[in-house]
Amino acid sequence: MTPRLSAPLLMLMAALLFSVMGVCVKLASAYYSAGEIVLYRSVVGALFIFGFTQVRGGSLRTTVPGMHFWRSLTGVCSLVLWFYSIGKLPLATAITLNYMSSVWMALFLIGGAVMLGSAKVDPRLVATVLTGFAGVALVLQPTLEHDQFQGALAGLTSGIGAAMAYLQVTALGRVGEPEYRVVFYFSLGGIVAGGLLMLASGAHGHTWLGAALLLATGVLATVAQMMMTRAYAIGRALTNASLQYLGIVFSFIFGVLIFDDPVTLVALAGMVLIVGAGLAATRLRQRSAPAASESSSFES
């Protein structure tokens, strides 16, 4: 990404592009399985990054292949589950559940403190976790039908995977891996996982509309992911996280206008709670580890 773009502008653009990508994924889910969408999205991403490195003179060689493997494993699993949930749930609901990753991170910190025998667990972290889960209850209760339980479970689990991928992305940033290399190996993992899932479940034929949706998904996801990674590398973590949550707003608007998703005050209140909990968790993590390199993985 061009360094002349500020971090807030990069985050705003990334949130919008990820939301448009969500629309493409939801439309494509009528033609393809989640594994197929992940495969084609990853193929486009890998080719895009390869071309990017050729033009910019970067290198895709890495000295930490093991770290990339674990980041790809957690991130791809989260991505598959997220794409599946987008096809089954209202768009804003699926996006919101994936954004629970910050709350899951707070829960991981609490669990780590308990396992290490810490005498004190920050009660503010506990409050963020409880607030986040209260928000989930409000979001799901008014919008879920009986046949949407699997989609809701997939969406929640994708948030856990995104939190785990966040840890790996942060570690990769600390050892000096550039964002394009992280995205490239993540895309390779998506190709392998998506290909295996497609072999297991079968492949669908293409139409011009379906192919266009797959191409748009790949391009939008890759550009947005690089924008977001760059923003976290040069900007303030809390500011970035705040702007990242605009993705929920964009997705809500698209869901209502394009898919006639329901609008309820209870669901909106739940989204507000989740956003507030996520921002509070990000602030507390930043204070507890101010020197750490922050990154995020909305698209895992």
C-alpha contacts under 8 A as a table, 3 or more apart, distances in Angstrom:
res1	aa1	res2	aa2	distance
1	M	5	L	7.92
1	M	226	M	6.97
1	M	227	M	6.32
1	M	230	R	7.04
2	T	5	L	6.08
3	P	6	S	7.39
5	L	9	L	6.52
5	L	10	L	6.47
6	S	9	L	5.37
6	S	10	L	6.20
6	S	231	A	7.51
6	S	235	G	7.83
7	A	10	L	5.02
7	A	11	M	6.14
7	A	230	R	7.49
7	A	231	A	4.36
7	A	232	Y	7.24
7	A	234	I	6.34
7	A	235	G	5.07
7	A	236	R	7.93
7	A	240	N	7.25
8	P	11	M	5.12
8	P	12	L	6.13
8	P	231	A	7.18
8	P	235	G	7.48
8	P	239	T	7.27
8	P	240	N	6.40
8	P	243	L	7.05
9	L	12	L	5.08
9	L	13	M	6.15
10	L	13	M	5.23
10	L	14	A	6.01
10	L	227	M	5.47
10	L	228	M	6.49
10	L	230	R	7.74
10	L	231	A	5.85
11	M	14	A	4.96
11	M	15	A	6.03
11	M	227	M	6.80
11	M	228	M	5.63
11	M	231	A	6.18
11	M	240	N	6.15
11	M	243	L	6.08
11	M	244	Q	6.04
12	L	15	A	5.26
12	L	16	L	6.35
12	L	243	L	6.01
12	L	244	Q	6.87
12	L	246	L	7.44
13	M	16	L	5.18
13	M	17	L	6.13
13	M	224	A	7.31
13	M	227	M	7.72
14	A	17	L	5.08
14	A	18	F	6.00
14	A	223	V	7.67
14	A	224	A	4.35
14	A	225	Q	6.98
14	A	227	M	5.85
14	A	228	M	5.85
14	A	244	Q	7.75
15	A	18	F	5.21
15	A	19	S	6.21
15	A	224	A	7.35
15	A	243	L	7.53
15	A	244	Q	5.57
15	A	245	Y	7.48
15	A	246	L	6.25
15	A	247	G	4.62
15	A	250	F	7.86
16	L	19	S	5.13
16	L	20	V	6.31
16	L	246	L	7.78
16	L	247	G	6.12
16	L	250	F	6.51
17	L	20	V	5.08
17	L	21	M	6.06
17	L	220	L	5.79
17	L	221	A	7.21
17	L	224	A	5.80
18	F	21	M	4.86
18	F	22	G	6.19
18	F	220	L	6.74
18	F	221	A	6.17
18	F	224	A	6.18
18	F	247	G	7.02
18	F	299	E	7.73
19	S	22	G	4.97
19	S	23	V	6.54
19	S	247	G	5.75
19	S	248	I	7.74
19	S	250	F	6.06
19	S	251	S	5.25
19	S	254	F	7.98
20	V	23	V	5.07
20	V	24	C	6.44
20	V	220	L	7.60
20	V	251	S	7.68
21	M	24	C	4.99
21	M	25	V	6.15
21	M	216	A	7.23
21	M	217	T	5.20
21	M	220	L	5.82
21	M	221	A	6.34
22	G	25	V	5.02
22	G	26	K	6.14
22	G	86	I	7.17
22	G	91	L	7.19
22	G	217	T	7.91
22	G	251	S	7.51
23	V	26	K	5.20
23	V	27	L	6.22
23	V	91	L	7.48
23	V	251	S	7.85
23	V	254	F	7.29
23	V	255	G	7.86
24	C	27	L	5.14
24	C	28	A	5.92
24	C	213	L	5.56
24	C	214	L	7.55
24	C	216	A	7.04
24	C	217	T	5.93
25	V	28	A	4.95
25	V	29	S	6.00
25	V	37	I	7.40
25	V	83	F	6.74
25	V	86	I	7.09
25	V	87	G	7.29
25	V	213	L	7.37
25	V	214	L	7.76
25	V	217	T	6.54
26	K	29	S	5.19
26	K	30	A	7.34
26	K	83	F	7.87
26	K	86	I	5.71
26	K	87	G	4.99
26	K	91	L	7.53
27	L	30	A	5.90
27	L	31	Y	7.86
27	L	87	G	7.90
27	L	213	L	7.48
28	A	31	Y	5.41
28	A	32	Y	6.05
28	A	37	I	7.55
28	A	210	G	6.08
28	A	213	L	5.96
28	A	214	L	6.93
29	S	32	Y	5.07
29	S	33	S	6.08
29	S	34	A	6.92
29	S	37	I	7.78
29	S	87	G	5.45
30	A	87	G	7.75
31	Y	204	H	7.21
31	Y	210	G	6.50
32	Y	36	E	5.99
32	Y	37	I	6.50
32	Y	203	A	7.77
32	Y	204	H	6.24
33	S	36	E	5.26
33	S	37	I	6.41
33	S	84	Y	7.80
33	S	198	M	7.87
34	A	37	I	5.17
34	A	38	V	6.19
34	A	80	V	5.96
34	A	81	L	7.81
34	A	83	F	5.65
34	A	84	Y	5.25
35	G	38	V	5.11
35	G	39	L	6.14
35	G	80	V	6.39
35	G	193	A	7.46
35	G	194	G	4.53
35	G	195	G	7.22
35	G	197	L	5.24
35	G	198	M	5.73
36	E	39	L	5.02
36	E	40	Y	6.27
36	E	194	G	5.82
36	E	195	G	7.27
36	E	197	L	7.42
36	E	198	M	5.72
36	E	203	A	7.25
37	I	40	Y	5.39
37	I	41	R	5.87
37	I	83	F	7.79
37	I	194	G	7.57
37	I	214	L	6.57
38	V	41	R	5.09
38	V	42	S	5.93
38	V	79	L	7.36
38	V	80	V	6.44
38	V	83	F	7.77
38	V	190	G	6.10
38	V	191	I	7.27
38	V	194	G	5.36
39	L	42	S	5.19
39	L	43	V	6.20
39	L	190	G	5.88
39	L	191	I	4.80
39	L	192	V	7.55
39	L	193	A	7.29
39	L	194	G	4.17
39	L	195	G	5.92
40	Y	43	V	5.01
40	Y	44	V	6.22
40	Y	191	I	7.46
40	Y	194	G	7.92
40	Y	214	L	6.27
40	Y	215	L	7.47
40	Y	218	G	6.92
41	R	44	V	5.35
41	R	45	G	6.16
41	R	214	L	6.38
41	R	215	L	7.03
41	R	217	T	5.94
41	R	218	G	3.94
41	R	219	V	7.65
41	R	221	A	7.66
42	S	45	G	4.82
42	S	46	A	6.00
42	S	187	S	4.57
42	S	188	L	6.73
42	S	190	G	5.29
42	S	191	I	5.45
42	S	218	G	6.53
43	V	46	A	5.23
43	V	47	L	6.21
43	V	187	S	6.89
43	V	188	L	7.65
43	V	190	G	7.99
43	V	191	I	6.15
43	V	218	G	7.59
44	V	47	L	5.27
44	V	48	F	5.98
44	V	215	L	6.84
44	V	218	G	5.09
44	V	219	V	6.51
45	G	48	F	5.04
45	G	49	I	6.14
45	G	183	V	7.88
45	G	184	F	7.11
45	G	187	S	5.91
45	G	218	G	5.66
45	G	219	V	6.61
45	G	221	A	7.68
45	G	222	T	5.38
46	A	49	I	5.24
46	A	50	F	6.06
46	A	183	V	7.99
46	A	184	F	5.41
46	A	185	Y	7.88
46	A	187	S	5.39
46	A	188	L	6.54
47	L	50	F	5.05
47	L	51	G	6.17
48	F	51	G	5.29
48	F	52	F	6.11
48	F	219	V	7.61
48	F	222	T	7.59
49	I	52	F	4.80
49	I	53	T	6.15
49	I	180	Y	6.44
49	I	181	R	7.97
49	I	183	V	7.63
49	I	184	F	5.98
50	F	53	T	5.31
50	F	54	Q	6.34
50	F	184	F	7.59
51	G	54	Q	5.08
51	G	55	V	6.27
52	F	55	V	5.30
52	F	56	R	6.05
53	T	56	R	5.06
53	T	57	G	5.39
53	T	58	G	4.56
53	T	59	S	6.45
53	T	60	L	7.56
53	T	180	Y	7.87
54	Q	57	G	5.24
54	Q	58	G	6.61
55	V	58	G	7.99
59	S	181	R	7.81
60	L	181	R	5.73
60	L	184	F	7.79
62	T	65	P	6.22
62	T	177	E	7.85
64	V	67	M	5.55
64	V	68	H	6.71
65	P	68	H	5.10
65	P	69	F	6.16
66	G	69	F	4.99
66	G	70	W	6.49
67	M	70	W	5.42
67	M	71	R	6.21
67	M	168	Q	7.02
67	M	172	L	7.03
68	H	71	R	5.05
68	H	72	S	5.94
68	H	168	Q	7.93
68	H	172	L	7.78
68	H	182	V	7.05
68	H	185	Y	6.40
68	H	186	F	7.30
69	F	72	S	5.15
69	F	73	L	6.06
69	F	185	Y	7.84
69	F	189	G	7.65
70	W	73	L	4.99
70	W	74	T	6.24
70	W	168	Q	7.22
71	R	74	T	5.51
71	R	75	G	5.88
71	R	165	A	5.41
71	R	168	Q	5.17
71	R	169	V	6.73
71	R	186	F	7.15
72	S	75	G	5.02
72	S	76	V	5.64
72	S	165	A	7.71
72	S	185	Y	6.85
72	S	186	F	4.67
72	S	187	S	7.83
72	S	189	G	5.38
72	S	190	G	7.49
73	L	76	V	5.46
73	L	77	C	6.21
73	L	189	G	6.84
74	T	77	C	5.36
74	T	78	S	6.23
74	T	161	G	5.55
74	T	162	A	7.29
74	T	164	M	6.42
74	T	165	A	5.47
74	T	300	S	7.95
75	G	78	S	5.12
75	G	79	L	6.08
75	G	161	G	6.28
75	G	162	A	6.16
75	G	164	M	7.77
75	G	165	A	5.22
75	G	186	F	7.26
75	G	297	S	8.00
75	G	300	S	4.65
76	V	79	L	4.85
76	V	80	V	6.14
76	V	186	F	7.24
76	V	189	G	6.62
76	V	190	G	5.61
76	V	193	A	7.28
76	V	300	S	7.08
77	C	80	V	5.32
77	C	81	L	6.35
77	C	158	S	7.45
77	C	161	G	6.85
78	S	81	L	5.24
78	S	82	W	6.02
78	S	157	T	7.14
78	S	158	S	4.23
78	S	159	G	7.02
78	S	160	I	7.59
78	S	161	G	4.73
78	S	162	A	5.89
78	S	300	S	6.22
79	L	82	W	4.99
79	L	83	F	6.09
79	L	158	S	6.75
79	L	299	E	6.42
79	L	300	S	6.03
80	V	83	F	5.29
80	V	84	Y	6.18
80	V	158	S	7.98
81	L	84	Y	5.06
81	L	85	S	6.19
81	L	154	A	5.07
81	L	155	G	6.38
81	L	157	T	7.16
81	L	158	S	5.43
82	W	85	S	5.07
82	W	86	I	6.21
82	W	94	A	7.16
82	W	98	N	6.93
82	W	154	A	6.54
82	W	155	G	5.48
82	W	158	S	5.40
83	F	86	I	5.09
83	F	87	G	6.51
84	Y	87	G	5.33
84	Y	88	K	6.58
84	Y	151	G	6.70
84	Y	154	A	7.04
84	Y	155	G	7.97
85	S	88	K	5.04
85	S	89	L	5.78
85	S	94	A	5.81
85	S	150	Q	7.88
85	S	151	G	4.38
85	S	152	A	6.51
85	S	154	A	5.71
85	S	155	G	5.27
86	I	89	L	5.49
86	I	90	P	7.01
86	I	91	L	5.84
86	I	94	A	5.32
86	I	95	I	7.55
86	I	151	G	7.66
86	I	155	G	7.95
87	G	151	G	7.91
88	K	148	Q	6.28
88	K	151	G	5.29
89	L	93	T	6.40
89	L	94	A	5.93
89	L	144	L	7.55
89	L	148	Q	6.60
89	L	151	G	6.18
89	L	152	A	7.19
90	P	93	T	5.31
90	P	94	A	6.41
90	P	143	T	7.63
90	P	255	G	6.76
90	P	259	F	7.99
90	P	261	D	5.86
91	L	94	A	5.35
91	L	95	I	6.27
91	L	251	S	6.17
91	L	252	F	6.83
91	L	254	F	7.92
91	L	255	G	5.45
91	L	261	D	7.64
92	A	95	I	5.06
92	A	96	T	5.95
92	A	248	I	5.95
92	A	249	V	7.77
92	A	251	S	5.07
92	A	252	F	4.69
92	A	255	G	6.46
93	T	96	T	5.12
93	T	97	L	6.25
93	T	139	V	6.77
93	T	140	L	7.37
93	T	143	T	7.98
94	A	97	L	5.31
94	A	98	N	6.45
94	A	152	A	7.50
94	A	155	G	5.79
95	I	98	N	5.27
95	I	99	Y	6.37
95	I	247	G	7.74
95	I	248	I	6.21
95	I	251	S	7.21
96	T	99	Y	5.03
96	T	100	M	6.74
96	T	248	I	6.14
96	T	271	M	6.78
96	T	274	I	7.61
97	L	100	M	5.33
97	L	136	V	7.24
97	L	152	A	7.94
97	L	155	G	5.37
97	L	156	L	5.39
97	L	158	S	7.78
97	L	159	G	6.30
98	N	101	S	6.27
98	N	155	G	5.92
98	N	156	L	6.50
98	N	158	S	5.79
98	N	159	G	4.26
98	N	162	A	7.37
98	N	298	F	6.96
99	Y	102	S	6.83
99	Y	159	G	6.26
99	Y	245	Y	7.78
99	Y	274	I	7.97
99	Y	278	G	7.73
99	Y	298	F	6.69
100	M	103	V	5.25
100	M	104	W	6.30
100	M	132	G	7.24
100	M	156	L	7.45
100	M	159	G	5.34
100	M	160	I	7.64
100	M	274	I	6.90
100	M	278	G	6.89
101	S	104	W	4.98
101	S	105	M	6.16
101	S	159	G	4.55
101	S	160	I	5.80
101	S	161	G	7.75
101	S	162	A	5.71
101	S	163	A	4.66
101	S	278	G	7.82
102	S	105	M	5.01
102	S	106	A	6.50
102	S	163	A	6.64
102	S	277	A	7.97
102	S	278	G	5.00
102	S	279	L	7.75
102	S	281	A	6.19
102	S	282	T	6.54
103	V	106	A	5.08
103	V	107	L	6.41
103	V	128	T	6.73
103	V	129	V	5.55
103	V	132	G	6.25
103	V	277	A	6.54
103	V	278	G	5.46
103	V	281	A	6.24
104	W	107	L	4.92
104	W	108	F	6.18
104	W	129	V	7.38
104	W	159	G	7.30
104	W	160	I	6.03
104	W	163	A	6.29
105	M	108	F	4.96
105	M	109	L	6.30
105	M	163	A	5.72
105	M	164	M	7.93
105	M	281	A	7.72
106	A	109	L	5.08
106	A	110	I	6.36
106	A	125	L	5.91
106	A	126	V	7.73
106	A	128	T	7.43
106	A	129	V	6.60
106	A	281	A	5.88
106	A	285	R	7.67
107	L	110	I	5.06
107	L	111	G	6.15
107	L	125	L	7.52
107	L	126	V	7.50
107	L	129	V	6.32
108	F	111	G	5.03
108	F	112	G	6.00
109	L	112	G	5.06
109	L	113	A	6.16
110	I	113	A	5.16
110	I	114	V	6.30
110	I	121	V	6.44
110	I	122	D	7.79
110	I	125	L	7.23
110	I	126	V	7.40
111	G	114	V	5.14
111	G	115	M	6.14
112	G	115	M	5.11
112	G	116	L	6.08
113	A	116	L	5.23
113	A	117	G	6.26
113	A	118	S	5.13
113	A	120	K	7.90
113	A	121	V	6.59
114	V	117	G	5.14
114	V	118	S	5.77
114	V	121	V	7.50
115	M	118	S	7.62
118	S	121	V	6.94
121	V	125	L	7.90
121	V	126	V	7.99
122	D	125	L	5.55
122	D	126	V	6.86
123	P	126	V	4.98
123	P	127	A	6.20
124	R	127	A	4.94
124	R	128	T	6.29
125	L	128	T	5.08
125	L	129	V	6.36
125	L	281	A	6.51
125	L	284	L	7.32
126	V	129	V	5.23
126	V	130	L	6.29
127	A	130	L	5.16
127	A	131	T	5.99
128	T	131	T	5.05
128	T	132	G	6.00
128	T	277	A	4.77
128	T	278	G	7.34
128	T	280	A	6.55
128	T	281	A	6.19
129	V	132	G	5.09
129	V	133	F	6.29
129	V	277	A	6.95
130	L	133	F	5.25
130	L	134	A	6.14
131	T	134	A	5.05
131	T	135	G	6.23
131	T	273	L	6.22
131	T	274	I	6.98
131	T	277	A	5.93
132	G	135	G	5.05
132	G	136	V	6.36
132	G	273	L	6.12
132	G	274	I	4.70
132	G	275	V	7.98
132	G	276	G	7.95
132	G	277	A	5.28
132	G	278	G	7.30
133	F	136	V	4.89
133	F	137	A	6.27
133	F	274	I	7.60
134	A	137	A	5.14
134	A	138	L	6.41
134	A	270	G	7.15
134	A	273	L	7.36
135	G	138	L	5.12
135	G	139	V	6.12
135	G	269	A	7.24
135	G	270	G	3.87
135	G	271	M	6.12
135	G	272	V	7.38
135	G	273	L	4.92
135	G	274	I	5.16
136	V	139	V	5.05
136	V	140	L	6.05
136	V	270	G	6.18
136	V	271	M	7.69
136	V	274	I	7.02
137	A	140	L	5.43
137	A	141	Q	5.85
137	A	270	G	7.23
138	L	141	Q	5.46
138	L	142	P	6.98
138	L	266	V	5.89
138	L	267	A	5.57
138	L	269	A	7.09
138	L	270	G	4.68
139	V	142	P	6.56
139	V	143	T	6.82
139	V	266	V	6.94
139	V	267	A	4.30
139	V	268	L	7.22
139	V	269	A	7.72
139	V	270	G	4.90
139	V	271	M	6.45
140	L	143	T	5.40
140	L	144	L	5.58
140	L	152	A	7.66
140	L	267	A	7.31
141	Q	144	L	6.08
141	Q	267	A	7.89
142	P	264	T	7.36
142	P	266	V	6.99
142	P	267	A	6.48
143	T	262	P	7.21
143	T	267	A	7.41
144	L	147	D	7.96
144	L	148	Q	5.82
144	L	149	F	7.25
144	L	152	A	7.97
145	E	148	Q	5.34
145	E	149	F	7.48
146	H	149	F	6.31
147	D	150	Q	7.40
148	Q	151	G	5.25
148	Q	152	A	6.31
149	F	152	A	5.10
149	F	153	L	6.20
150	Q	153	L	5.09
150	Q	154	A	6.08
151	G	154	A	5.03
151	G	155	G	6.10
152	A	155	G	5.02
152	A	156	L	6.23
153	L	156	L	5.22
153	L	157	T	6.12
154	A	157	T	5.11
154	A	158	S	6.01
155	G	158	S	5.08
155	G	159	G	6.56
156	L	159	G	5.29
156	L	160	I	6.79
157	T	160	I	5.06
157	T	161	G	6.34
158	S	161	G	5.00
158	S	162	A	6.06
159	G	162	A	4.96
159	G	163	A	6.26
160	I	163	A	5.16
160	I	164	M	6.41
161	G	164	M	5.06
161	G	165	A	6.10
161	G	300	S	7.34
162	A	165	A	4.96
162	A	166	Y	6.07
162	A	297	S	5.81
162	A	298	F	6.72
162	A	299	E	7.64
162	A	300	S	4.75
163	A	166	Y	4.96
163	A	167	L	6.70
163	A	297	S	7.54
164	M	167	L	5.32
164	M	168	Q	6.77
165	A	168	Q	5.08
165	A	169	V	6.17
165	A	297	S	6.74
165	A	300	S	6.13
166	Y	169	V	5.09
166	Y	170	T	6.10
166	Y	295	S	6.59
166	Y	296	S	5.54
166	Y	297	S	5.74
166	Y	300	S	7.46
167	L	170	T	5.22
167	L	171	A	6.27
168	Q	171	A	5.05
168	Q	172	L	6.15
169	V	172	L	5.04
169	V	173	G	6.17
169	V	182	V	7.55
169	V	295	S	6.62
169	V	296	S	7.54
169	V	297	S	7.97
170	T	173	G	5.12
170	T	174	R	6.35
170	T	292	A	7.78
170	T	293	S	5.94
170	T	294	E	6.09
170	T	295	S	5.88
171	A	174	R	5.11
171	A	175	V	6.62
172	L	175	V	5.33
172	L	176	G	6.53
172	L	177	E	5.54
172	L	182	V	7.68
173	G	176	G	5.14
173	G	177	E	5.39
173	G	178	P	7.01
173	G	179	E	7.94
173	G	293	S	6.69
174	R	177	E	7.56
174	R	292	A	7.90
174	R	293	S	6.60
177	E	181	R	6.62
177	E	182	V	6.81
178	P	181	R	5.57
178	P	182	V	6.58
179	E	182	V	5.15
179	E	183	V	6.23
179	E	226	M	6.45
179	E	229	T	6.02
179	E	230	R	6.81
180	Y	183	V	5.13
180	Y	184	F	6.03
180	Y	226	M	6.65
181	R	184	F	4.97
181	R	185	Y	6.36
182	V	185	Y	5.60
182	V	186	F	6.20
183	V	186	F	5.02
183	V	187	S	6.11
183	V	222	T	7.64
183	V	225	Q	7.51
183	V	226	M	7.32
184	F	187	S	5.07
184	F	188	L	6.39
185	Y	188	L	4.91
185	Y	189	G	6.28
186	F	189	G	5.12
186	F	190	G	6.33
187	S	190	G	4.91
187	S	191	I	6.28
188	L	191	I	5.08
188	L	192	V	6.48
189	G	192	V	5.26
189	G	193	A	6.17
190	G	193	A	5.15
190	G	194	G	5.63
191	I	194	G	5.24
191	I	195	G	5.83
192	V	195	G	5.21
192	V	196	L	6.25
193	A	196	L	5.22
193	A	197	L	6.22
194	G	197	L	5.14
194	G	198	M	6.05
195	G	198	M	5.07
195	G	199	L	6.16
196	L	199	L	5.12
196	L	200	A	6.25
197	L	200	A	5.06
197	L	201	S	6.14
198	M	201	S	5.24
198	M	202	G	5.21
198	M	203	A	5.77
199	L	202	G	5.36
199	L	203	A	7.20
206	H	210	G	6.00
206	H	211	A	6.11
207	T	210	G	5.05
207	T	211	A	6.02
208	W	211	A	5.25
208	W	212	A	6.10
209	L	212	A	5.11
209	L	213	L	6.20
210	G	213	L	5.15
210	G	214	L	6.31
211	A	214	L	5.11
211	A	215	L	6.19
212	A	215	L	5.12
212	A	216	A	6.06
213	L	216	A	5.08
213	L	217	T	6.04
214	L	217	T	5.08
214	L	218	G	6.33
215	L	218	G	5.26
215	L	219	V	6.26
216	A	219	V	5.25
216	A	220	L	5.86
217	T	220	L	5.37
217	T	221	A	5.91
218	G	221	A	5.31
218	G	222	T	6.10
219	V	222	T	5.34
219	V	223	V	6.14
220	L	223	V	5.42
220	L	224	A	5.95
221	A	224	A	5.21
221	A	225	Q	5.90
221	A	299	E	7.43
222	T	225	Q	5.12
222	T	226	M	6.23
223	V	226	M	5.31
223	V	227	M	6.16
224	A	227	M	5.01
224	A	228	M	6.08
225	Q	228	M	5.14
225	Q	229	T	6.09
225	Q	297	S	7.95
225	Q	299	E	7.16
226	M	229	T	5.11
226	M	230	R	6.01
227	M	230	R	5.17
227	M	231	A	6.09
228	M	231	A	5.01
228	M	232	Y	6.32
228	M	296	S	7.50
229	T	232	Y	5.30
229	T	233	A	6.29
229	T	295	S	6.29
229	T	296	S	7.03
230	R	233	A	4.98
230	R	234	I	6.41
231	A	234	I	5.42
231	A	235	G	5.47
231	A	240	N	7.08
232	Y	235	G	5.32
232	Y	236	R	6.83
232	Y	237	A	6.21
232	Y	240	N	6.70
232	Y	293	S	7.99
232	Y	294	E	5.98
232	Y	295	S	5.19
232	Y	296	S	7.42
233	A	293	S	7.30
233	A	294	E	7.20
233	A	295	S	7.16
235	G	239	T	7.61
235	G	240	N	6.92
236	R	239	T	5.41
236	R	240	N	6.12
237	A	240	N	5.16
237	A	241	A	6.09
237	A	282	T	7.56
237	A	286	Q	7.45
237	A	294	E	5.97
237	A	295	S	7.55
238	L	241	A	5.06
238	L	242	S	6.12
238	L	279	L	7.01
238	L	282	T	6.28
238	L	283	R	6.08
238	L	286	Q	7.80
239	T	242	S	5.12
239	T	243	L	6.38
240	N	243	L	5.25
240	N	244	Q	5.97
241	A	244	Q	4.90
241	A	245	Y	6.49
241	A	279	L	6.66
241	A	282	T	7.37
242	S	245	Y	5.59
242	S	246	L	7.45
242	S	279	L	6.52
243	L	246	L	5.45
243	L	247	G	7.98
244	Q	247	G	5.93
245	Y	248	I	5.65
245	Y	249	V	7.33
245	Y	275	V	6.65
246	L	249	V	5.02
246	L	250	F	6.24
247	G	250	F	5.08
247	G	251	S	5.97
248	I	251	S	5.09
248	I	252	F	5.99
249	V	252	F	5.09
249	V	253	I	6.32
250	F	253	I	5.23
250	F	254	F	6.23
251	S	254	F	5.04
251	S	255	G	5.86
252	F	255	G	5.06
252	F	256	V	6.25
253	I	256	V	5.31
253	I	257	L	6.15
254	F	257	L	5.17
254	F	258	I	5.63
254	F	259	F	7.43
255	G	258	I	5.51
255	G	259	F	5.06
255	G	260	D	6.26
255	G	261	D	5.31
256	V	259	F	5.77
256	V	260	D	4.58
256	V	261	D	4.71
256	V	262	P	6.85
256	V	263	V	7.45
257	L	260	D	5.93
257	L	261	D	7.87
263	V	267	A	7.39
263	V	268	L	7.74
264	T	267	A	5.37
264	T	268	L	6.37
265	L	268	L	5.05
265	L	269	A	6.09
266	V	269	A	5.08
266	V	270	G	6.27
267	A	270	G	5.02
267	A	271	M	6.33
268	L	271	M	5.12
268	L	272	V	6.33
269	A	272	V	5.11
269	A	273	L	6.34
270	G	273	L	5.10
270	G	274	I	6.28
271	M	274	I	5.11
271	M	275	V	6.12
272	V	275	V	5.16
272	V	276	G	6.06
273	L	276	G	5.09
273	L	277	A	6.01
274	I	277	A	5.06
274	I	278	G	6.01
275	V	278	G	5.10
275	V	279	L	6.16
276	G	279	L	5.22
276	G	280	A	6.11
277	A	280	A	5.12
277	A	281	A	6.05
278	G	281	A	5.11
278	G	282	T	6.17
279	L	282	T	5.08
279	L	283	R	6.24
280	A	283	R	5.13
280	A	284	L	6.22
281	A	284	L	5.16
281	A	285	R	6.12
282	T	285	R	5.17
282	T	286	Q	6.10
283	R	286	Q	5.08
283	R	287	R	6.26
284	L	287	R	5.15
284	L	288	S	6.19
285	R	288	S	5.11
285	R	289	A	6.13
285	R	290	P	7.90
286	Q	289	A	5.29
286	Q	290	P	5.03
286	Q	292	A	7.73
287	R	290	P	5.33
289	A	292	A	5.59
296	S	300	S	7.71
297	S	300	S	4.06
